[in-house]
Amino acid sequence: MAVTPTQFARTTRTSANWSQAKHRVLAAYREWIRAAPEIQTMYSVPFPVSVIRTRMRQEFERHRFVNKLPVIDVLLMQNNAEYQETMNFWKQTTHVMSYFKTENFRGDDRLPNSFMKGFLEGRN
């Protein structure tokens, strides 16, 4: 864990060109991948490190085809804030587990879709 809250802080920057943006995105991706074992132990995530890394990869892949430089810069700023909050243990385990909806025991289908379905299942 971090000793000082500003250890993972990054200054806000804008990318001058596409190669610089690509370099910054790859650096952020590597940071997350390297931090996966520590995140697993800090938040007691019940999944292996490989599952955590796969989910991290999916989050980066979700924005793969963004083709505007200012949008990439905003996404990188959000990434830096998310990384700092995660590594400084400013989140709770439920915040981290919300990224694993399908594997999470409290997935989207934990509640019945309608009143009648819940009534017939015996839920109150």
C-alpha positions, 0 to 999 in steps of 0.5 A: 500500500501507498505510504503517501496519498500522492504517490500514485498521482499524475499530472494532467497532460494532453497528448501532442500526437497519436504516438504519444497517446499510444505510449501513454495508453500502453504505460497505463495498461502495463501499470494495471497489469503489474498491479493485479497481484497487489489488488488481489491481496489488498481487496481479497478478490476471490479470483485468480490473478489471470481473471483480474488481468483479463478483466483489465484487458477488457476495460482497455479493449472497450475503448480501443477504437476511440479515434479522437485525441481529446477523448483519449486524453480524458480517458487517460485522466479518468484512468489515472484517478481510478488507478490512484484510488484503487492502489491507495485503498480508497475503494471498498471491496464491493467497488472492485467486485462491481467490475466482475458482474458475471463472476460476482455472486451479486450479479445482475440477476440476483433479484427477480424480474417481476413481482410474480416471479419473486412471489412464486420463488418464495422471495419477499 
